Amino acid sequence: MSTRHLIGGAVAIGALGAIGIGAAIAATGDSAVSAPVDFEVVEDAARFAFDDTPVFDDGMPAYGNQFVTQGFIYEPGTLALGGGVLADGTPTHPDRVLGTWICEGVMVGDGARTERGPWVVSTQVYDFGELDGDDVVVTHGIETPEIGLATARAVVGGTGEHVGAAGTQHQTLEGFSDSGGVELSVTMTPIED
């Protein structure tokens, strides 16, 4: 697998969404519901962009490089169907899309050459609304390029049905799509009183 596939994908690690996510994650006042929620994300590798500097001699991002990327939030079980994003940037499975995923962050570790441990520190935005920004969940934390390793991130808030969202996001890099984007499985666990 090329470094571009790894960076175009693994930087995008993360996801949030599923049927009933509003009921499972949204918090009202100081009370959060307790059901964990599972879903999947597929990155559109064509949407992965990073700064001109700092980079390695081969042009790939080094420590301190900032990036942004985007993809689709899918219902659980979608990764098994294959695909995820068509060449024109539209979803392969439009009837299974729950929302849009946006990830921005900075490279840490050994940048694009990181093989284990923290690779990026990122903020991820999971947009489930009909209007951009009206129903969002936001998470923050580290990501790793290790396939099959679940990492924890903080759920730090939201808008719309997800105002007050708080808890832990466990995400696992499952692999890479044909386009080179990351494929992620995610479990969100709300804070319990």
C-alpha positions in Angstrom: 0.0 0.0 0.0 1.4 3.4 -0.9 2.1 6.1 1.6 -0.5 8.3 -0.1 -3.1 5.6 0.6 -2.1 5.4 4.2 -2.0 9.2 4.8 -5.1 9.8 2.7 -6.9 7.3 4.7 -5.6 6.9 8.2 -5.5 10.6 8.9 -9.2 10.4 8.6 -9.7 7.9 11.4 -12.9 8.4 13.2 -16.7 8.4 12.9 -20.0 8.9 14.6 -23.5 8.1 13.6 -26.2 5.4 13.5 -29.9 4.8 13.5 -31.2 6.4 16.7 -28.0 8.3 17.5 -29.9 11.3 18.7 -31.6 9.2 21.4 -28.5 7.4 22.3 -25.9 10.2 22.6 -27.8 13.5 23.1 -27.7 14.8 26.7 -30.3 17.0 28.2 -29.3 19.1 31.2 -27.0 17.0 33.3 -28.5 13.6 32.2 -27.2 11.5 29.4 -28.8 8.4 28.0 -26.8 5.2 28.4 -27.0 3.1 25.2 -23.8 2.7 23.1 -24.2 3.4 19.4 -22.3 1.8 16.5 -21.7 3.1 12.9 -19.1 3.3 10.2 -17.3 6.0 8.2 -15.7 6.0 4.8 -13.3 8.8 3.9 -13.3 10.4 0.4 -9.5 10.3 -0.2 -9.8 13.0 -2.9 -10.9 15.4 -0.1 -7.7 14.9 2.0 -5.6 18.1 1.8 -2.5 19.0 3.8 -0.2 22.1 4.1 2.8 22.6 1.9 5.1 22.5 5.0 6.4 20.8 6.9 6.8 17.8 4.6 9.3 15.0 4.0 11.6 14.9 0.9 8.9 12.8 -0.8 6.3 15.5 -0.2 4.3 13.6 2.4 3.3 15.5 5.7 5.8 15.6 8.5 5.3 16.4 12.2 3.4 19.6 12.7 1.6 19.5 9.2 -2.1 20.5 9.4 -4.7 18.7 7.3 -8.5 18.5 6.6 -10.5 15.6 5.1 -14.1 14.6 4.6 -16.3 11.5 4.1 -19.6 9.8 4.8 -21.2 8.4 8.0 -22.8 5.0 7.2 -25.1 2.6 8.9 -23.4 -0.4 10.6 -22.7 -3.2 8.1 -22.0 -0.9 5.1 -18.2 -1.7 5.0 -19.0 -5.3 4.3 -20.8 -4.2 1.1 -17.6 -2.6 -0.3 -17.1 0.7 -1.9 -18.1 3.8 0.1 -17.2 6.7 -2.2 -17.5 6.8 -6.0 -14.9 8.5 -8.3 -17.2 11.6 -8.5 -17.3 12.0 -4.7 -20.8 10.7 -4.2 -21.6 7.9 -1.8 -21.6 4.3 -3.1 -24.6 3.5 -0.8 -26.7 6.7 -0.7 -29.6 4.9 1.1 -27.3 4.0 4.0 -25.8 7.5 4.5 -26.4 9.0 8.0 -24.5 12.2 7.5 -21.2 13.8 6.6 -17.9 13.4 8.5 -15.2 16.2 8.6 -11.8 15.8 10.2 -9.2 18.4 10.8 -6.0 18.1 12.7 -2.2 18.1 12.9 0.4 15.4 12.3 2.3 14.2 15.3 4.7 11.2 15.9 6.7 10.8 12.8 4.1 12.4 10.6 3.1 10.3 7.5 5.8 7.8 8.4 4.3 6.9 11.8 3.6 3.2 12.1 2.5 2.8 15.7 1.2 5.1 18.4 -0.2 8.6 18.1 -0.2 9.8 14.5 -2.5 12.8 14.5 -4.4 14.9 17.0 -7.7 15.8 15.5 -11.2 17.3 15.8 -14.0 15.4 14.1 -17.4 16.8 13.2 -20.3 14.4 12.5 -23.0 16.3 10.8 -26.4 14.6 10.8 -28.7 17.5 9.9 -30.6 18.4 6.8 -29.0 21.9 7.1 -25.2 22.1 7.6 -24.4 22.4 11.3 -27.9 22.1 12.7 -27.4 18.6 14.2 -23.7 17.9 14.9 -21.6 15.9 17.3 -17.9 16.9 17.8 -15.1 14.7 19.1 -11.4 15.4 19.9 -8.4 13.2 20.5 -5.5 11.2 19.1 -5.6 8.7 16.2 -3.2 5.9 15.2 -2.5 4.2 11.8 -2.7 0.7 13.3 -5.4 -1.4 11.6 -7.6 -3.2 14.1 -6.6 -1.2 17.2 -9.5 0.6 19.0 -8.5 4.1 20.3 -10.5 6.4 22.6 -11.5 10.0 21.9 -13.6 12.5 23.9 -17.1 13.5 22.8 -17.0 17.2 23.5 -20.4 18.5 22.5 -22.9 19.1 19.7 -25.8 21.0 18.3 -29.5 20.3 17.6 -30.5 16.9 19.0 -26.9 16.5 20.3 -26.6 19.6 22.5 -24.7 18.6 25.6 -23.4 15.3 24.0 -20.6 13.9 26.2 -18.9 10.5 26.4 -16.2 8.4 24.7 -15.8 7.5 21.1 -13.9 4.2 20.4 -12.8 4.0 16.7 -11.0 1.3 14.8 -9.3 1.6 11.5 -10.7 -1.4 9.6 -8.7 -0.8 6.4 -8.8 1.4 3.2 -11.4 1.7 0.5 -10.6 1.3 -3.2 -10.1 5.1 -3.4 -7.5 5.0 -0.6 -9.7 6.5 2.1 -9.9 5.1 5.6 -12.7 2.8 6.6 -13.6 3.1 10.3 -15.9 1.4 12.7 -17.0 3.4 15.7 -18.8 2.9 19.0 -20.0 5.9 21.0 -20.6 5.5 24.7 -22.4 8.4 26.5 -21.4 9.4 30.0 -23.7 7.7 32.5 -24.9 9.4 35.6 
